[in-house]
């Protein structure tokens, strides 16, 4: 919701659309892969939390990676703060992954696979967005 407010108030339409497409695509890819792989979650005696569905790849890890890989280059961060922002974002993404493993909701490889899915999907979406932004709008000649 905060992201939507920022997109509307700042008029960052392409950035907002690109991030949203990246999130939806990463979530869809992770869910599809879960049904193909069908890996069980850690056993109940190793878990602090009980979560249903299959485990690999982690959808949360895929989405956080996709948001990070898409938002960092797409948004106009101040140049003097880019390194600090990159470190903060990386720390948050890694912390979320560690928390999922610590709570027993995921195996470490589930999180790594989720990050891979998110980075891959975001890379494709960013490439397509760059092409779309550079392509002139063609008008029909009538």
N, C-alpha and C positions, 0 to 999 in steps of 0.2 A: 504494500500500500504506500509506503514511504517513497519507494522507487517511482511509482506512478505519479505521485504529487511532484516529485523533482522533475520528471520528464515533462510534465505539463507546464509547470511554472518556468522552467528553463528553456522550453521548446526544443528539447533534445530528442526529436522524433526518431531519427535514424539510430541513435544510440539506444533508445528505449526499445525500438522494434528489434534491433539486433540482439540485445540482451534477452528479451522475452523469447525470441525464436530459439536462441541458444539453450535457454532453460527448458523449454518444452521439448526440444529435440533430444537433449541429454536425458531428461526424465523418461521419454519414450524409448530411447535406445537402451537405457538401463533396465527398464521393465521388460522389454522384449528379450534381452539377454538373460534375465533372471528365469524366465519361463523356459528358455532353451537349456540353460545350465542346470537349474533345479538343485542348487547346493543348499543343504540344510544349515540352519543357524547353529551357533555354539550351543552345547547342551545346557539344560536348565540349571544344573549344579554349578556351572561356570558363569552364569548370567546374573546380573543385578536386576535387569529389566527383561521382560518377556515381550517379544515382538513376533508377529505372525509373518507369513509369506517366506519366500526364499531369500537367500542371503547375498549371493554374488551375481553381479556387482552391486555395490552399495549405491542406491539411488541418491541418498543425501550427499555422498562424496562426489558423485557425478555432477549433481546440480551445483554444489559449491565450487567445484573446479570450473565448470562451464561459466558461471557468473564471474569468477575471478579472471579467467583468461579472456573473456569478452569485455568486461567492464574496464579493466585496467588500461588497455590501449584505446578503447572507444571514448572514454570520458576525458574531458580537458582538465587533468590534474595540474596544479601549479608546478612548474619545472623544479623549483627549489625543494619541493616536498615529495616528488615522485619516488625517490629511493625509500623514504620513510614510509610512504603509503604502501609500497610494494612489500616491505618487511611486515607491516601490520596485517595486510591481507593474507600473506603467506602464513603468518603465525596463527591467524584465526582459522584458516582452512586446515592446517595441521592439527590444531587443538580440537577441532570438531572430529576429525578422523581418529585421533587418540581417544577421545571421550567415547566414541562408539565402540571401540575395541575394549576399553577399560570396563565399560558397562556390560560387556558380554553380548551386545547386540550384533556384532560382526566379528569375523576373523580378520586379521590384518590384511590378508590378500584380497578380501572383499573390498576394503577401503582403497587399496592400491589399484585394483581393477576399476573401481568407480572413478577414481581420479583420472585414470587413463581414458575411460569413456568420455568423461567431461572435457578433458583437454582436446581429445580428438574431434569431438562434435563441435566444440567452440572454435577450433582451428578452421574447420570446414565452413562454419557459419560466418566467421570473420572474413574469410577469403571471398565468399559469395557476396557479402555486404560491401566489400571494397570494390568488387566488379560492378555491383548495382549502383553504387554512388557515383562511379566514374562514367557510367554509360549515360549518354544524353537521352532525353525523352524524345521519342519520335512522334511526330504529329502526322496525321493522315493528310495527304494533299488532295483536297477536293475543291 
